[in-house]
Amino acid sequence: MKILHQIEYKPAKVVGGYTDCILRVNLGKPEIIIQKLPPDFKNKYVGGRGYALKLIWDGTTRETRYDSPENILVMSSGPLGNEPAFPGTGKFIVGTISPLTDTFIDSNIGGHFGPILKRAGFDALAVSGVSKKDLVILIDGGAGTITIATAPAYNKETDDGALSFGESLLKEVNGGELNDTLAAVTAGKGACNARFGIVNSLFFDVRRKRIRSKQAGRGGTGTVMRHKGLRAIVARSNLSKVNGNNAVDKEGVRQAGSKLKAVVSKCDTQQLHLSTWGTTGLSEYMDKFHLFPINNYQYGHSPESPKLFAQVFLEKYFDKKIPDGCYYGCNLACAKGAENVKLTRGPKAGLVVNIDGPEYETVGAVSSMGIFDPHFVMEYNWYCDEYGIDTISTGVTISFFMECFQRGFLTAADTGCELTFGNIEAADRLLHEIAVGKGFGKIVGQGVARGKKWVAERHAARNGTSQESVMAELNKFGMEVKGLEFSMYITKESLAQQGGYGFALKGPQHDEAWLIFIDQVHKELPTLEHKANALKWFPLIRTWFNATGLCKLPWIDVRNPEAASTSEPSKNIPTLDYYVAYLNATTGSHKTLQDILDDSERLYILQKLINLRQGKGTRTNDQIPQRAIGPAYFNEYEARAEYYDEWLQQQLGDSKVPATPEQRHELLMEKRIEAYQHLCDIVYEKKGFTSEGIPKRETVEKFDLMDEQAKKLLSQSGV
Amino acid sequence: MQRLLTKTDSIDMPITDETKVNDALEYVRQQYPEISLEEGMVLITVNHEVAAPDRILRDKDTISFLPLIAGG
């Protein structure tokens, strides 16, 4: 490791959750600057996603792409992300201009890196520039040094792996030992070759006595990191984790945390059992309600699904004796893991590895390829993490190409194999080809949006048809919006969640809104008005979690019994009251829940402005594939004909449904598409947008965001 | 988790013309006291539709006790 640039510094003290300092690193020069933030910055942009949005808004332009030197890779926790007395802290976000969507993406991630970065003196880290050499950044709060160095070389296998390289690096910078005073983020070789590269967050688990990892999976943040020439960042601090936020009212924090811990402790064991199963418990419920994304979201349920239910992973893989929090103090502890799993496929076949996961999303991604083999899930999970690629986008893109093969748009000559649903050998081969950027995997690694263009060009040329007509067909089942692949839920039967995905500013990831059960099962959103209100409220409160350094699960996946007596139980307001108390005790503020929602709305509008600037911010960009709206093809309709016919009859009232199933299918899709357009109209009005989905001037002014750039942008947009 | 405790996927219960959802809940509580089914903690569905506690049950109805899933 050769030091290229180093500065000495005195870490700023954390006070009320903030250090008011950002670490700016330019890898192209190289240069290290500690930027002191003005006092009102935190009041306006909160932290986490808010800080990333502001840095990207000011520091990039509409021409900026993921590989532009001026693109900024931001890592930021928030004022609440550093406190073992409250469950679900330790989160931080990675935000940047995405290689998939060409606009702002952020992905939240657990582990120890965010809290340690904060204790080392920084509310955020912002990396710009591009280096021709592979580099690492070392932030040592204990020694008071920040270093840019060439990436060390161990051996090829270790160097290519995000997990392997990170562990070796942590050992090297810590005298050969691993402990929890330091943590790393890394990006693997696969992130160089695919647009959906991830950032891994590596931390030492003192109970399991091994390095564990969490992932910022969505949108290609790892791809940006690798294109900057950045292989890893290590942060270290010897300061105590206890009262890491240095709260203004420590007793208030303790009380709020105790209340939430009591609810989690009592209720999780009667509800989702996340502390036992992790998120894999969702598979069974998703299958039960036809939401499991089988065969590229064609079918929501399969007799084979039980092979992927939680009990299988619990019995075969998960260590049942050890709580699995991804940060200290979380008694939900859902970050499950497995030790000593032998790989049976791929270039590392025979190797015995430790696996962190799988999460539900990874299980869902494997089901989207029509595969129901739990051991393949485990291997797929490990390889994706080690290569540094997103399990969701990898699975959805492979399943898109599987469907292209199924419907005759591609042949084995195109794909190099019989790319049928359920073909483990083919999926496994593509996984490894994606990571090394070879064969058909090189195409798959570009994601669904670019994959559609590739197929359209090829198919049209071969068959003498127009690319537009082929693209129209591919748009029915290519499961992406704004360039990002869908996360793992079928939305055909929930209009609210169609909006939850369509309006999501980053693309169809459910961290803005997950309304399927509230809408489809609980029936709490019966009218368009109800759905639109939920599509405004939930993205705002969820934005707040991403701005403050918090995990959402203790709030949204553990229902407080007191919520049953509130007017909208699904909002789980009694638990949110603990969060408001935690915020005020930490920062010394006197905010209400409405104040928090207003703060979030400012960030939401700023993100919308970035989307508008980057060409992803209008009604056109909120349109979703037909498969997300309903049964795009007749085979999907047939699989749930009874349900769809009943729905159609409800829409038609006294009128008779058409006589033939084909006619009913056609009319059903017309009605569904119409309903989505009505939803767009009402939601835009609620959000303060024009009918074209552009923020109105008064909306931008309301949140004090009308700077010169915003004025020009809105003028250009005809607003 | 209910399945792990009960070692079965489902149980049958006798009903009359007046048996309600609440009666089924009580029946399961008595059969399996180790399963916690507190009000406000579970979502009760009959034939995949959310059901009120006073809904009358019919022959062949399937009742499920589900967690209140709202997130991810």
Interface residues (C-beta under 8 A of the other chain):
Chain A: C267 T269 Q270 Q271 L272 H273 T276 W277 T279 L282 Y285 K288 F289 Q311 Y360 H510 D511 W514 F517 I518 V521 H522 K523 K552 L553 W555 I556 D557 R559 P561 E562 A563 A564 P569 S570 N572
Chain B: M1 R3 L4 S36 L37 E38 E39 G40 M41 V42 L43 T45 H48 V50 S64 L66 P67 L68 I69 A70 G71 G72
